[in-house]
Amino acid sequence: MRQPSVISRRVAAATVTLVLAAGAAACGPEDSKGGDSGSGAEGTPQKGGTLTVLNRNTQQDFDPARLYTSGGGNIPSLVFRTLTTRNREDGAEGAQVVPDLATDLGKPNEDATVWTYTLKDGLKYEDGTAITSADIKYGIERSFAPELSGGAPYLRDWLIGGADYQGPYKDKKGLDSIEVPDDRTIVFRLNKPEGEFPFLATQTQTSPVPKAKDTGTKYEEHPVSSGPYKVVTNENDGERLILERNPHWSAETDEERKAYPDRIDVRSGLDAAVINQRLSASQGADAAAVTTDTNLGPAELAKVSSDEKLAARVGTGHFGYTNYIAFNPKVKPFDDPKVRQAISYAVDRTSVINAAGGSSLAEPATTFLPERDSFGHTPYDHFPAGKTGDAEKAKELLKEAGYDKGLTVTLTHSNAKDFETSPEIATAIQAALKKAGITVKLQGLEDNDYSDTIHDAKKEPGFFLAHWGADWPSGGPFLAPIFDGRQIVRNGANFNTGFLNDPEVNQEIDEINKLTDLKAAATRWGALDKKIGEKALTVPLFHPVYKRLYGQDVKNVVISDWTGVLDVSQVAVK
């Protein structure tokens, strides 16, 4: 989910889904059941009732081929089952991948270039017909069709022949690298070792689609459900979604989704302040309401925290997401490591945290990887600035670099009021660097212009604010897009902002990708993060914390470190 703002695009995002850059993200709890006392989540969950979801962002492109999700997504996961999915547990336990349609996490060959999955018995669609491995193959193949683009790029990158395949509408022969020897077996042949394929198998592209029911770009209006709920209404491209029970879903084949409510009513396109006000008041249908994409802001959180009953209805979550300063070493004076190190020492993380909304909404970061075991987090602080910065050490390094009288630089940021890459953060950095003799001029860009500028290898500025969210809870999709030299994109969206192309780093990424032992891989990702950190190509600033209200009748609140937000598949409203 790279560069997510909420929860579902690589973004995702807090995007979710996020995957929250442009779409959505995901995250987990300090408190295992949400608020300080969790009173709104207490009591024995029961079946029945209607769960209302109040969101800012519409659930567009409700087609498994087009969704950029991790773990199966949040709302999408109610309709689309996948080969594997996220473990629906609180906190760190929820960062694990578990079987969904498949009987296990997949069986790799010796070098992890071939993965074989076996489907469970008794899987059915909403019309009662059986789900087959051929349906999963077809579902994946249609995600390659240009008219159904939008999903994660990994299958295109990893499958043999994937780079040139144009989908089943143009090439009815299909992809030879996906084999279905029988109705319950599916085999994937990859062009390189990928030990984290079980994570990729959580993406909605592995959801089955019956070929006879495929309506192309109109499929999103009524996709055929393999999950506990089916779509009965989809208005204005996901602005209003109404889901009702799929009578042919069986809990015996699905250990993850609880499916307590009879009905899910998703209302989107709402103002954030309105969402929080409605959840706070908790009147009528809003008493059984949640949000999957709207945080409490600093002022709202202060108000809620002073009310014991409201505070008990705040879910706290963390997502694999880092806000940081990025340097382009091709632009002077950032080509000098000492200048980058000086800025690293000069940063006042306390003021940055305050600008991000305070310690309840942001946690200081000195590592690029988030502070979660699933990522392989290894503590380090190569340029210890303390809580408020080390201006004297910064001046010393600047003098060594030939800037004993200081220097002037331009910091590029977004004008979006996101408390991440916005003017508040930039101003805090400006004030801290001034103490070290660095004059910072601020260049604010509108959100789209900002994104286009920092991701264009030809236009990338020398000094700017950035953020990154994980496509799944592992160091791989966190480090490789930012630091693998082979992922530098000269003409298109480039995320390797430091233009690092270190053969040793590239080789270590390849070696870790061969590992199917995910714990062993995590340890290696952490060590690689520490090694890359010495190059001072980024200055990690903080990891966001999600604080979200839920209605007073909502029970069984589960927030995992995979998504960081309340899991709608676990919620009960009675």
C-alpha positions, 0 to 999 in steps of 0.5 A: 500500500504505498504512499497511503492516505487512508487504507488501500492503495500502495499507499495503502493505505491509513490506506488499507486497505488500504493500501492507505498513496491514493486510496487506503491503508491499514493498522493495530491497537495499543489496547486490545479492544479499542478504547481505554476500557472498551465498554462499547466492545464488551458483551457477548457478540450476537448475530443480527442487526445492521452495521452502518459504515460512515466513510469519507472515501467512496468504495470505488471500483468494487471489482476484485481485479481493480482493488488495491488491497492487502489482506483482502481489504476491509469492506471488500473482504466481506464479499471477496474471499482470497487464497490467503488472508490476514489473521483476524486478531488484535495487535501483532497476532493480526499481522500474520497471514493465514489460509482462506480459500486454500487449505494452507499458506501454499507449498513452495518448491525448493527455491520458491519459484513454484507455489501450489495451493489446494482449495478447501472442500465445500466452497460456494458462490452466492448462487450455490455453485461450486468455487473452482481453481479455474475460477481463481485462475480466471479472476487473476487473469482478468486483473491483467486486462487494461480496462480493469487496471488498478490492482497491485502490480506484483502478479504482473511482475512475478508471474512468468509471462505476466509482463506482456499478458493483456488479460482474457478478453484479448488473449483467451489462451490465458497465462501458462504460468497459472496451472489448474490440474484439477478443480481444487489445485492451482499452481503458480510459476514465478520468474524469480524466488518469492518467499512472501507469495502467501502475502501476495495471495491475500490480494483481492486479485486471487478472489474467484470470478466465474467466467460465465458471470463476468460482465467486464467493467460492469462486474463491480455493480454486482460481483458474485460473492464468495464471502459471507455477504453479497452486494444488493445495492451499489450506488454512484460507484461505491458511494452507497453499498448495501450488503446482505447475507450470502446464504451459501457461505459456510462458517465451516470453511471460513475461520476468519470472518464472524459475519455477525450483522445481517446487513451492512450499510456503507455510506461514503462521501461524508465530511470527516467532521460530520462522521465524527459528530455522528459517531460521537452522538451515536443516535439511531442507526449511528449507535451501530456505526463505525468508520474505516477511514476517518481519524479523530483530529487533534482538537476532536481527540482532546474533546473526546478524551475529556469524556470518559464514555466517549474515550471508551469508544475510541479504537487505537491502531497502528499500521506499517507506515512511516513519515520521513524527510527524503533527499535527492542526492543528485541535487546540491548540497544533498549530494554531500552525506555530511549535509544529510547527516547534519539535517538528521541531527538538527531535526526536532522530533518533539516539535514534529510530533506536536505538529502531527497532532501530539503524541497520541496521534504520532510516535517518533521514528528513527528507523525506516521500518515501523516498530513492529516485529512483523517488519523485522524492526531493529532499533537504531539511531545513527544520528541521535538528535535526542528529543529536540535535535542536536544543533551543535552536532549539525553545525559541526558537520556543516563546517566539515562540509564547507558550510561553516556560515550555514546554508539555505535550502528549499523544503518541498511539502504538500498543502494538504491538511493531512498532518503528515506532509503538510505545512505544519510539519514543514514549519516545525522542520524549518524552525529546528534547522534554523537553530543549526544555521540552516535557512529553510525556504518552504515550497508548498504544492497542491496535493496532485502537483506534489505527488507528481513532482516528488515521484518524477525522477526528472523533477524530484526536488532535493529536499522534501517530505514523504511517507510510505505504507506497506502493501503487507506487514513485512520489510519487503514491500517497505524497503524494496520499492524505496531502496532497490536500484532496479526499481528506479523508474526513469519515465513514470512513478518513481519511489526510490527517491534517493536513487540508491542502486547499491549491488550489495543492497540489491543482492540482499533483497534477492537473498531475503526474497528466497526465504519462505521462513517469514520470521527469518526473513523479518530478521534480515529485513531489519538488518538491511534497514539498519545498514541502509540507514547509515547512508542518510538518504532519509530522515524518519520522523514519525509513525502515525497512530489511528484513533477512531470512534465507533458507535455505542452499540458496536461490540467485538472490536478487533484492530490488527497491526496489519490494518490498524483499523477496526475489522468489520468482519468481526463486529457485532451490533447486538 
